[in-house]
Structure formats: structure tokens, C-alpha cells
Amino acid sequence: MRALVAATANPDKLVEINALLAAAGIEVLPRPASVPDVVEDGDSLLANARLKAVAVVAAAGGLAAVADDTGLEVDALDGAPGIHAARYGGPNASYDDNVDKLLAELERVGATTAAARRARFRTVAVVRWPDGRELAVEGVVEGHITAARRSEGWGYDPVFEPDEGHGRTFAELGAAAKDAISHRGRAMRALCEALAAQPD
């Protein structure tokens, strides 16, 4: 089994990545405790994912690292929060803080209908090897922002309704159904295909 060290420190994201890569026979190891938080000051999702992968591979004992960065692009907000999605509500924002700011901003600009709240999640996933080799892939899912509807999920899941969700938000779909159509699911499946063509 191929093993990759995860760059994320987000336990919710780690669960998703584990489930997606385990299906392809890839073991995901947790980020070493010696790795401090990485300053994500890149100007793109790829740049931020690369920053995290480089930091982790240096402490991973010769193993490759897997990192991803995700943005939420809302058309009515000129693509915001974009690469700042995780910190949209402030440096130490909770999931609820981010969602509350997003909904408030949409109200502020008068975007009240589903058509006016078009949005997409975009994930860039990177695998980095100790010798500097790198793989990068992308996954995108289109949808719109809705009033918060909670069941399961995390982050913006309660307010993002994917076009393929049959009227349900990511939070209402449940983990397996979400993974089948989500941005991260698509990115990780593309990553598995790319890895299958790579030497260990």
C-alpha cells in the first residue's frame, strides 16, 4: 500500500481525504506534530497547497506528502471568499463565523435568489515527493448558496447546494453522497488516477 502524509491539521478534512484515498489503496498518515501551522500566503489555491506539501514533506521521514487547498467562489461577491474561505470571518473564525459573514455579504449586495447566488467549490490537491517531484490536480463542483440547512457536514456545507444534490445541501447529503460529487472527491479521484501512473 502506498502511504502519503497529510498536510492538513483539520480533522474534518482528514476524515474526508482518508476515506477518498483509502478506496484506492492509499494510506494517509497524520501530519507530524513537529510541523507548525503553515502560513498560507500564496496567491492561488495551487500556491497554498504547495506551501503545505513542501512543509510537511520536509518532516515526513522520506515519505511523500498530500496537501490540498479549497476555495469557495461566489459570483455575486466577485469570487470571494475564494482562497480566503477558511478565514473569511477573521483569523480565528469558526465555521459559523464564516457562514454568517458569507450570508451577510450576500444580503448586503442584494443577492437573494438562487440564480444570484451562483457559486462553486474548487479544490487543488498536490502530492510532493522528497526529491521535489510534484503532482497537482483540480476538482470543481457548481452550485449556489442557500439559507443554512444543517444535518451533517462542516465548513460551508450547510449553505452550499450543489447542482447535482437534488435540492439538498452538502450538509444534508451525508458523507458518502457528498464525496461522490464534491470538489474534494473529484480532486482526490483525479489524484488517485495520476498516482497510479507514477512510480512509488
C-alpha positions as protocol buffer text, in pm:
chain_id: "A"
residue {
  index: 1
  type: MET
  ca { x: 0 y: 0 z: 0 }
}
residue {
  index: 2
  type: ARG
  ca { x: 127 y: 344 z: -91 }
}
residue {
  index: 3
  type: ALA
  ca { x: 145 y: 586 z: 205 }
}
residue {
  index: 4
  type: LEU
  ca { x: 113 y: 963 z: 198 }
}
residue {
  index: 5
  type: VAL
  ca { x: 146 y: 1207 z: 487 }
}
residue {
  index: 6
  type: ALA
  ca { x: -142 y: 1450 z: 514 }
}
residue {
  index: 7
  type: ALA
  ca { x: -60 y: 1819 z: 532 }
}
residue {
  index: 8
  type: THR
  ca { x: -395 y: 1919 z: 680 }
}
residue {
  index: 9
  type: ALA
  ca { x: -442 y: 1978 z: 1051 }
}
residue {
  index: 10
  type: ASN
  ca { x: -820 y: 1997 z: 1005 }
}
residue {
  index: 11
  type: PRO
  ca { x: -967 y: 1673 z: 1145 }
}
residue {
  index: 12
  type: ASP
  ca { x: -1284 y: 1700 z: 935 }
}
residue {
  index: 13
  type: LYS
  ca { x: -1085 y: 1736 z: 615 }
}
residue {
  index: 14
  type: LEU
  ca { x: -854 y: 1449 z: 718 }
}
residue {
  index: 15
  type: VAL
  ca { x: -1154 y: 1215 z: 754 }
}
residue {
  index: 16
  type: GLU
  ca { x: -1268 y: 1302 z: 401 }
}
residue {
  index: 17
  type: ILE
  ca { x: -921 y: 1261 z: 249 }
}
residue {
  index: 18
  type: ASN
  ca { x: -872 y: 929 z: 430 }
}
residue {
  index: 19
  type: ALA
  ca { x: -1200 y: 790 z: 300 }
}
residue {
  index: 20
  type: LEU
  ca { x: -1136 y: 904 z: -56 }
}
residue {
  index: 21
  type: LEU
  ca { x: -778 y: 778 z: -84 }
}
residue {
  index: 22
  type: ALA
  ca { x: -832 y: 455 z: 110 }
}
residue {
  index: 23
  type: ALA
  ca { x: -1067 y: 344 z: -167 }
}
residue {
  index: 24
  type: ALA
  ca { x: -764 y: 349 z: -400 }
}
residue {
  index: 25
  type: GLY
  ca { x: -543 y: 160 z: -155 }
}
residue {
  index: 26
  type: ILE
  ca { x: -357 y: 467 z: -32 }
}
residue {
  index: 27
  type: GLU
  ca { x: -286 y: 501 z: 338 }
}
residue {
  index: 28
  type: VAL
  ca { x: -300 y: 856 z: 473 }
}
residue {
  index: 29
  type: LEU
  ca { x: -81 y: 926 z: 775 }
}
residue {
  index: 30
  type: PRO
  ca { x: -147 y: 1225 z: 1003 }
}
residue {
  index: 31
  type: ARG
  ca { x: 67 y: 1534 z: 983 }
}
residue {
  index: 32
  type: PRO
  ca { x: 376 y: 1515 z: 1208 }
}
residue {
  index: 33
  type: ALA
  ca { x: 331 y: 1708 z: 1531 }
}
residue {
  index: 34
  type: SER
  ca { x: 664 y: 1879 z: 1463 }
}
residue {
  index: 35
  type: VAL
  ca { x: 518 y: 2070 z: 1167 }
}
residue {
  index: 36
  type: PRO
  ca { x: 393 y: 2415 z: 1274 }
}
residue {
  index: 37
  type: ASP
  ca { x: 96 y: 2583 z: 1112 }
}
residue {
  index: 38
  type: VAL
  ca { x: 189 y: 2685 z: 760 }
}
residue {
  index: 39
  type: VAL
  ca { x: 134 y: 3048 z: 663 }
}
residue {
  index: 40
  type: GLU
  ca { x: -89 y: 3023 z: 358 }
}
residue {
  index: 41
  type: ASP
  ca { x: 13 y: 3345 z: 188 }
}
residue {
  index: 42
  type: GLY
  ca { x: 14 y: 3217 z: -169 }
}
residue {
  index: 43
  type: ASP
  ca { x: -186 y: 3394 z: -437 }
}
residue {
  index: 44
  type: SER
  ca { x: -367 y: 3082 z: -558 }
}
residue {
  index: 45
  type: LEU
  ca { x: -502 y: 2750 z: -437 }
}
residue {
  index: 46
  type: LEU
  ca { x: -208 y: 2575 z: -602 }
}
residue {
  index: 47
  type: ALA
  ca { x: 44 y: 2800 z: -431 }
}
residue {
  index: 48
  type: ASN
  ca { x: -111 y: 2741 z: -89 }
}
residue {
  index: 49
  type: ALA
  ca { x: -138 y: 2365 z: -138 }
}
residue {
  index: 50
  type: ARG
  ca { x: 226 y: 2358 z: -246 }
}
residue {
  index: 51
  type: LEU
  ca { x: 337 y: 2556 z: 62 }
}
residue {
  index: 52
  type: LYS
  ca { x: 171 y: 2298 z: 287 }
}
residue {
  index: 53
  type: ALA
  ca { x: 306 y: 2000 z: 95 }
}
residue {
  index: 54
  type: VAL
  ca { x: 663 y: 2132 z: 97 }
}
residue {
  index: 55
  type: ALA
  ca { x: 650 y: 2198 z: 472 }
}
residue {
  index: 56
  type: VAL
  ca { x: 519 y: 1852 z: 552 }
}
residue {
  index: 57
  type: VAL
  ca { x: 741 y: 1652 z: 317 }
}
residue {
  index: 58
  type: ALA
  ca { x: 1044 y: 1802 z: 491 }
}
residue {
  index: 59
  type: ALA
  ca { x: 931 y: 1640 z: 818 }
}
residue {
  index: 60
  type: ALA
  ca { x: 779 y: 1323 z: 678 }
}
residue {
  index: 61
  type: GLY
  ca { x: 1078 y: 1090 z: 707 }
}
residue {
  index: 62
  type: GLY
  ca { x: 1118 y: 1025 z: 337 }
}
residue {
  index: 63
  type: LEU
  ca { x: 750 y: 984 z: 255 }
}
residue {
  index: 64
  type: ALA
  ca { x: 553 y: 1190 z: 6 }
}
residue {
  index: 65
  type: ALA
  ca { x: 301 y: 1443 z: 135 }
}
residue {
  index: 66
  type: VAL
  ca { x: -51 y: 1518 z: 17 }
}
residue {
  index: 67
  type: ALA
  ca { x: -196 y: 1865 z: 58 }
}
residue {
  index: 68
  type: ASP
  ca { x: -497 y: 2046 z: -73 }
}
residue {
  index: 69
  type: ASP
  ca { x: -642 y: 2392 z: -68 }
}
residue {
  index: 70
  type: THR
  ca { x: -1003 y: 2475 z: -132 }
}
residue {
  index: 71
  type: GLY
  ca { x: -1177 y: 2796 z: -228 }
}
residue {
  index: 72
  type: LEU
  ca { x: -1542 y: 2896 z: -242 }
}
residue {
  index: 73
  type: GLU
  ca { x: -1605 y: 3131 z: -533 }
}
residue {
  index: 74
  type: VAL
  ca { x: -1932 y: 3327 z: -519 }
}
residue {
  index: 75
  type: ASP
  ca { x: -2014 y: 3515 z: -837 }
}
residue {
  index: 76
  type: ALA
  ca { x: -2212 y: 3794 z: -667 }
}
residue {
  index: 77
  type: LEU
  ca { x: -1910 y: 3865 z: -445 }
}
residue {
  index: 78
  type: ASP
  ca { x: -1664 y: 3880 z: -736 }
}
residue {
  index: 79
  type: GLY
  ca { x: -1525 y: 3538 z: -650 }
}
residue {
  index: 80
  type: ALA
  ca { x: -1496 y: 3595 z: -274 }
}
residue {
  index: 81
  type: PRO
  ca { x: -1420 y: 3438 z: -34 }
}
residue {
  index: 82
  type: GLY
  ca { x: -1201 y: 3245 z: -281 }
}
residue {
  index: 83
  type: ILE
  ca { x: -869 y: 3137 z: -137 }
}
residue {
  index: 84
  type: HIS
  ca { x: -963 y: 3304 z: 193 }
}
residue {
  index: 85
  type: ALA
  ca { x: -1264 y: 3077 z: 254 }
}
residue {
  index: 86
  type: ALA
  ca { x: -1127 y: 2917 z: 573 }
}
residue {
  index: 87
  type: ARG
  ca { x: -1054 y: 3257 z: 730 }
}
residue {
  index: 88
  type: TYR
  ca { x: -1334 y: 3464 z: 576 }
}
residue {
  index: 89
  type: GLY
  ca { x: -1482 y: 3560 z: 913 }
}
residue {
  index: 90
  type: GLY
  ca { x: -1142 y: 3655 z: 1060 }
}
residue {
  index: 91
  type: PRO
  ca { x: -808 y: 3494 z: 1155 }
}
residue {
  index: 92
  type: ASN
  ca { x: -963 y: 3261 z: 1415 }
}
residue {
  index: 93
  type: ALA
  ca { x: -1306 y: 3228 z: 1257 }
}
residue {
  index: 94
  type: SER
  ca { x: -1527 y: 2930 z: 1334 }
}
residue {
  index: 95
  type: TYR
  ca { x: -1734 y: 2757 z: 1068 }
}
residue {
  index: 96
  type: ASP
  ca { x: -2037 y: 2956 z: 1184 }
}
residue {
  index: 97
  type: ASP
  ca { x: -1845 y: 3286 z: 1169 }
}
residue {
  index: 98
  type: ASN
  ca { x: -1754 y: 3220 z: 805 }
}
residue {
  index: 99
  type: VAL
  ca { x: -2108 y: 3121 z: 709 }
}
residue {
  index: 100
  type: ASP
  ca { x: -2258 y: 3421 z: 889 }
}
residue {
  index: 101
  type: LYS
  ca { x: -2027 y: 3662 z: 707 }
}
residue {
  index: 102
  type: LEU
  ca { x: -2097 y: 3498 z: 372 }
}
residue {
  index: 103
  type: LEU
  ca { x: -2474 y: 3526 z: 414 }
}
residue {
  index: 104
  type: ALA
  ca { x: -2443 y: 3885 z: 540 }
}
residue {
  index: 105
  type: GLU
  ca { x: -2233 y: 3983 z: 239 }
}
residue {
  index: 106
  type: LEU
  ca { x: -2486 y: 3830 z: 0 }
}
residue {
  index: 107
  type: GLU
  ca { x: -2763 y: 4026 z: 170 }
}
residue {
  index: 108
  type: ARG
  ca { x: -2554 y: 4342 z: 150 }
}
residue {
  index: 109
  type: VAL
  ca { x: -2517 y: 4316 z: -228 }
}
residue {
  index: 110
  type: GLY
  ca { x: -2882 y: 4220 z: -275 }
}
residue {
  index: 111
  type: ALA
  ca { x: -2818 y: 3864 z: -391 }
}
residue {
  index: 112
  type: THR
  ca { x: -3130 y: 3694 z: -261 }
}
residue {
  index: 113
  type: THR
  ca { x: -3222 y: 3435 z: -526 }
}
residue {
  index: 114
  type: ALA
  ca { x: -3054 y: 3107 z: -617 }
}
residue {
  index: 115
  type: ALA
  ca { x: -2967 y: 3249 z: -959 }
}
residue {
  index: 116
  type: ALA
  ca { x: -2797 y: 3549 z: -796 }
}
residue {
  index: 117
  type: ARG
  ca { x: -2607 y: 3326 z: -555 }
}
residue {
  index: 118
  type: ARG
  ca { x: -2424 y: 3106 z: -806 }
}
residue {
  index: 119
  type: ALA
  ca { x: -2107 y: 2962 z: -656 }
}
residue {
  index: 120
  type: ARG
  ca { x: -1855 y: 2684 z: -688 }
}
residue {
  index: 121
  type: PHE
  ca { x: -1610 y: 2499 z: -470 }
}
residue {
  index: 122
  type: ARG
  ca { x: -1267 y: 2446 z: -620 }
}
residue {
  index: 123
  type: THR
  ca { x: -1002 y: 2215 z: -470 }
}
residue {
  index: 124
  type: VAL
  ca { x: -642 y: 2182 z: -582 }
}
residue {
  index: 125
  type: ALA
  ca { x: -464 y: 1874 z: -446 }
}
residue {
  index: 126
  type: VAL
  ca { x: -88 y: 1828 z: -455 }
}
residue {
  index: 127
  type: VAL
  ca { x: 138 y: 1532 z: -386 }
}
residue {
  index: 128
  type: ARG
  ca { x: 500 y: 1626 z: -325 }
}
residue {
  index: 129
  type: TRP
  ca { x: 791 y: 1382 z: -305 }
}
residue {
  index: 130
  type: PRO
  ca { x: 1117 y: 1439 z: -114 }
}
residue {
  index: 131
  type: ASP
  ca { x: 1306 y: 1468 z: -443 }
}
residue {
  index: 132
  type: GLY
  ca { x: 1091 y: 1765 z: -548 }
}
residue {
  index: 133
  type: ARG
  ca { x: 862 y: 1581 z: -790 }
}
residue {
  index: 134
  type: GLU
  ca { x: 504 y: 1701 z: -774 }
}
residue {
  index: 135
  type: LEU
  ca { x: 158 y: 1612 z: -896 }
}
residue {
  index: 136
  type: ALA
  ca { x: -125 y: 1866 z: -896 }
}
residue {
  index: 137
  type: VAL
  ca { x: -491 y: 1814 z: -986 }
}
residue {
  index: 138
  type: GLU
  ca { x: -814 y: 2010 z: -953 }
}
residue {
  index: 139
  type: GLY
  ca { x: -1175 y: 1931 z: -870 }
}
residue {
  index: 140
  type: VAL
  ca { x: -1472 y: 2168 z: -910 }
}
residue {
  index: 141
  type: VAL
  ca { x: -1841 y: 2148 z: -820 }
}
residue {
  index: 142
  type: GLU
  ca { x: -2100 y: 2408 z: -923 }
}
residue {
  index: 143
  type: GLY
  ca { x: -2399 y: 2513 z: -716 }
}
residue {
  index: 144
  type: HIS
  ca { x: -2544 y: 2804 z: -524 }
}
residue {
  index: 145
  type: ILE
  ca { x: -2558 y: 2945 z: -173 }
}
residue {
  index: 146
  type: THR
  ca { x: -2880 y: 2890 z: 20 }
}
residue {
  index: 147
  type: ALA
  ca { x: -3010 y: 2951 z: 371 }
}
residue {
  index: 148
  type: ALA
  ca { x: -2836 y: 2728 z: 622 }
}
residue {
  index: 149
  type: ARG
  ca { x: -2981 y: 2377 z: 635 }
}
residue {
  index: 150
  type: ARG
  ca { x: -2798 y: 2154 z: 879 }
}
residue {
  index: 151
  type: SER
  ca { x: -2780 y: 1780 z: 923 }
}
residue {
  index: 152
  type: GLU
  ca { x: -2422 y: 1666 z: 889 }
}
residue {
  index: 153
  type: GLY
  ca { x: -2125 y: 1840 z: 733 }
}
residue {
  index: 154
  type: TRP
  ca { x: -1881 y: 2113 z: 824 }
}
residue {
  index: 155
  type: GLY
  ca { x: -1748 y: 2441 z: 688 }
}
residue {
  index: 156
  type: TYR
  ca { x: -1985 y: 2587 z: 431 }
}
residue {
  index: 157
  type: ASP
  ca { x: -2168 y: 2254 z: 381 }
}
residue {
  index: 158
  type: PRO
  ca { x: -2496 y: 2379 z: 537 }
}
residue {
  index: 159
  type: VAL
  ca { x: -2529 y: 2665 z: 284 }
}
residue {
  index: 160
  type: PHE
  ca { x: -2390 y: 2513 z: -37 }
}
residue {
  index: 161
  type: GLU
  ca { x: -2641 y: 2335 z: -258 }
}
residue {
  index: 162
  type: PRO
  ca { x: -2464 y: 2156 z: -546 }
}
residue {
  index: 163
  type: ASP
  ca { x: -2637 y: 2138 z: -881 }
}
residue {
  index: 164
  type: GLU
  ca { x: -2620 y: 1758 z: -856 }
}
residue {
  index: 165
  type: GLY
  ca { x: -2753 y: 1748 z: -500 }
}
residue {
  index: 166
  type: HIS
  ca { x: -3122 y: 1708 z: -594 }
}
residue {
  index: 167
  type: GLY
  ca { x: -3221 y: 2005 z: -379 }
}
residue {
  index: 168
  type: ARG
  ca { x: -3004 y: 1914 z: -81 }
}
residue {
  index: 169
  type: THR
  ca { x: -2707 y: 2097 z: 65 }
}
residue {
  index: 170
  type: PHE
  ca { x: -2377 y: 1921 z: 122 }
}
residue {
  index: 171
  type: ALA
  ca { x: -2472 y: 1900 z: 490 }
}
residue {
  index: 172
  type: GLU
  ca { x: -2796 y: 1720 z: 405 }
}
residue {
  index: 173
  type: LEU
  ca { x: -2639 y: 1476 z: 159 }
}
residue {
  index: 174
  type: GLY
  ca { x: -2427 y: 1287 z: 411 }
}
residue {
  index: 175
  type: ALA
  ca { x: -2061 y: 1196 z: 373 }
}
residue {
  index: 176
  type: ALA
  ca { x: -2079 y: 927 z: 105 }
}
residue {
  index: 177
  type: ALA
  ca { x: -2316 y: 1115 z: -126 }
}
residue {
  index: 178
  type: LYS
  ca { x: -2117 y: 1435 z: -79 }
}
residue {
  index: 179
  type: ASP
  ca { x: -1787 y: 1264 z: -161 }
}
residue {
  index: 180
  type: ALA
  ca { x: -1936 y: 1125 z: -484 }
}
residue {
  index: 181
  type: ILE
  ca { x: -1990 y: 1473 z: -630 }
}
residue {
  index: 182
  type: SER
  ca { x: -1780 y: 1714 z: -424 }
}
residue {
  index: 183
  type: HIS
  ca { x: -1484 y: 1923 z: -530 }
}
residue {
  index: 184
  type: ARG
  ca { x: -1255 y: 1734 z: -293 }
}
residue {
  index: 185
  type: GLY
  ca { x: -1391 y: 1398 z: -405 }
}
residue {
  index: 186
  type: ARG
  ca { x: -1325 y: 1487 z: -768 }
}
residue {
  index: 187
  type: ALA
  ca { x: -976 y: 1618 z: -691 }
}
residue {
  index: 188
  type: MET
  ca { x: -880 y: 1311 z: -490 }
}
residue {
  index: 189
  type: ARG
  ca { x: -1010 y: 1070 z: -752 }
}
residue {
  index: 190
  type: ALA
  ca { x: -810 y: 1258 z: -1015 }
}
residue {
  index: 191
  type: LEU
  ca { x: -510 y: 1237 z: -784 }
}
residue {
  index: 192
  type: CYS
  ca { x: -551 y: 860 z: -747 }
}
residue {
  index: 193
  type: GLU
  ca { x: -559 y: 821 z: -1125 }
}
residue {
  index: 194
  type: ALA
  ca { x: -244 y: 1030 z: -1161 }
}
residue {
  index: 195
  type: LEU
  ca { x: -68 y: 842 z: -881 }
}
residue {
  index: 196
  type: ALA
  ca { x: -148 y: 510 z: -1042 }
}
residue {
  index: 197
  type: ALA
  ca { x: 73 y: 613 z: -1332 }
}
residue {
  index: 198
  type: GLN
  ca { x: 362 y: 718 z: -1106 }
}
residue {
  index: 199
  type: PRO
  ca { x: 644 y: 508 z: -963 }
}
residue {
  index: 200
  type: ASP
  ca { x: 643 y: 471 z: -584 }
}
